[in-house]
Amino acid sequence: MKNDPKKKSGTIFGSVVGDFLKLNVPLRPPRVSRVRRTSLPTSARMIPYLKPPVVLRAADDILKVWQANPDFRLKDLTLAQLEQEERRLAEVLRKVEEHELSLVALFNERADLALKLHKDLIRVRSGIRGYFGENSSEYEQAGGTRTVERKRSGPKIKKPTAPA
């Protein structure tokens, strides 16, 4: 075991790693890839690395080159078609941005309302506890935990250690 390449001698971690290798225990758990499911059909999902603003900037650069060299041709695509596609993407991006801005206001309003309602619910639950009592079924129905059902914390019992 002296010349084992997997074990680094002279380090604290070398002996630990060597012990794990002897036991055939992996040093870290294997990665499990999760499959993300979505309700959208495959054609409607975007390619994960494709970002529309980046594509729009790239289209703008390519259009400048193509406009400067009008003799450049492609079999299935014309300069006018590419310009039209760029305009359509820019319009859709503008609409998406407008909707995102309006949604931000709605998200903020939702958060504020939820916080206010949460604080009110805490006050009401506390009032129910005071009015009906901590062990009442009404308090439990309101979402509280009855005192008799709470886990009691008592003195911790020390387990006797076995002699080595």
ABEGO torsion letter per residue (X at the ends): XAABAABBBGBAAAAAAAAAAAAGBBABBBBBBBBBBBABBAAABBBAABBAAAAAAAAAAAAAAAAABAABBBAABBAAAAAAAAAAAAAAAAAAAAAAAAAAAAAAAAAAAAAAAAAAAAAAAAAAAAAAEAABAAAAAAGBBBAAABBBBBBBBBBBBBBX
